[in-house]
Amino acid sequence: GEVDAGRRRRRRAERDAGVCTAWLFSLEDRLKQSAIPVLSEIAGRHPVYMLTGDARPNAERAEAALAQAGVLFADVRSDLRPEDKLGHVRALDEMLRVEAASRGHFFGRLFRNLGVTDGGLVMVGDGVNDAPALAAATAGVSLAPHSEGMLSAAAVECGSDVVVLPQLGDPTGNQDLNRVAWILLVARRARALVLQNVFLALASIAGASSLTMFTDIPLWLGVLLHEGATLLVALNSLRLFWMMRASTQRFPTPRHR
């Protein structure tokens, strides 16, 4: 039509005059919607570190954006190659383990005597280059890439402890960190339940045995008390399912039905 003819004449005139057309694209990474509330929750309990392969200006922009929301990092490292990340993760993991051991609280000593990990680093990564560092951390959480829509084989083969899979209701992955926060919260509550169950079991055994040995109650009643305590431990463990539901309400994530 006339419009197309006018465009062609304008382009021909620009070409004859030595004018060229250039296209400028601006690309930037944006913070996930869940980043600020989740990192604020975690930073209120433990130090948070940023290890990235991005250039220093990109890391500084992300750090500044989160600092405005009150999220402060204990340390920020940028321009890291995979081997650099691995070295930093090993150093941080060892430092946090030593700090936990130096506190010397009762439960810490008990856990170490039982061979249970006390302290250490939880690393969250979403790239193939993060795989060695994820395996070196005390706990590695891998975010499966949404762009590929598939699970990274490197994340599994190199030993990620937890893999957060994409959800159809969250195609951009904005709520991935909510799922990470949910995992950490459930882990803390499961640990607390284990401690409660240990003390319940010990108390029930000591109580039932003492009553049987030092009183005139029948043996069958002592056995019944012991088995009743076992049932109490099992019921207490079932509280974890209720806690998981409550945690989901605290850190909501989209669900596809």
Buried (B, 14 or more C-beta within 10 A) or exposed (E): EEEEEEEEEEEEEEEEEEEEEEEEEEEEEEBBBBBBBBBBBBBEEEBBBBBBBBEEEBBEBBBEBBEEEEBEBEEBBBEBEBEBBBBBBBEBBEBBBEEBEEEEEEEBEEBBEEEEEBBBBBBBBBBBBBBBBBBBBBBBBBBBBBEEEEBBEBBEEBBBBBBBEBBEEBEEBBBBBBBBBBBBBBEEBEEEBEEBBEEBBEEBBEBBEEBBEEEEBEEEEBEEBBEEBBEBBEEEBEEBEEBBEEBBEEBEBEEEE
